[in-house]
Amino acid sequence: MPHSIDDLFENFRLELRRGCLVLAVLAQLQTEHYGYMLRKSLSSKGLEIDEGTLYPLLRRLETQGLLVSEWREEDRRNKRFYRVSPEGETILARLLEEWRGINSSVDRMLSPLERMEV
Amino acid sequence: MDLLERYLQAAKPLLPRKVQGDILRELSENIRCQMEEKEAELGRPLTDAEQEEVIKHHGHPIVVAARYRRPQYLIGPAVFPFYWLILRIAAASALIVRLVVEVVTALLSPDPTHAILPALLAVPWVLVPVFFWITAAFAAFEICSSFVSMNWKTSWSPRSLPVMGTPARTVTRTESVALIIFGAAAIVW
């Protein structure tokens, strides 16, 4: 099937983002948040994420034991607060190491090219 | 908030039953928070159109509900090419066997000219049980392999692959074709 360059880019972009979103969510949930507040705080740091992606992701990470959650009242409303679990902390540290490793490898590959362009 | 209730109601039957109440409560709370914040910003209640926009941004209920489930499939990508190969061989063999059987039976009947057309029309129906049983068998294999840790993907060695030039592949294919013809014959009878 022929793909337009935009479709291809979109597929690769989503693939690339998927893992990074887990990283971002684990990092941000080192302090406690409920769903909508988490979305806002991620977006205020420049990472936009759809509700339809974020809320199921929180559930999945909780099922996998990387997050813990509890229903609690805030502003006379019940909300489900999430926070990273000790297992989540471990995974976050290891993922960060991996992510930084990949970043610096790619940077090393690109830097000669960029020098040539300059 | 009528629109929100309808949205949640549409997603409900598609969610895993054990957690559906909990998921909907959380989803509803998150959407309400978002709407209230927007109301506070505007200093007035949201119009229907504005509510609709907030809800619409969350995605179609079917899509949203699907994201709360694990990916579901009957036959996984690792097994699918093998399934497809077997299915094609079995379908072709079953059609041939059934065709021969039907034609011979019709020719041997007292009135071959009247018997031949219904006999030919009956042939394609053999595909239904072939498709059903092969799919069922592969689906069963897929389900079992997700419960039992299957080590065939990791415990192989390049040394165990067929040697170049030996007819290993043709032999196995002939064997499987023979097996399937007998299987198909069994279905036909």
HADDOCK unambig.tbl for C-alpha pairs under 7 A between the chains (distance, minus, plus):
assign (segid A and resid 35 and name CA) (segid B and resid 30 and name CA) 6.32 0.50 0.50
assign (segid A and resid 36 and name CA) (segid B and resid 30 and name CA) 5.28 0.50 0.50
assign (segid A and resid 51 and name CA) (segid B and resid 58 and name CA) 5.74 0.50 0.50
assign (segid A and resid 52 and name CA) (segid B and resid 58 and name CA) 5.40 0.50 0.50
assign (segid A and resid 52 and name CA) (segid B and resid 59 and name CA) 6.32 0.50 0.50
assign (segid A and resid 52 and name CA) (segid B and resid 64 and name CA) 5.77 0.50 0.50
assign (segid A and resid 56 and name CA) (segid B and resid 67 and name CA) 5.99 0.50 0.50
assign (segid A and resid 56 and name CA) (segid B and resid 68 and name CA) 5.12 0.50 0.50
assign (segid A and resid 79 and name CA) (segid B and resid 29 and name CA) 6.75 0.50 0.50
assign (segid A and resid 80 and name CA) (segid B and resid 26 and name CA) 6.60 0.50 0.50
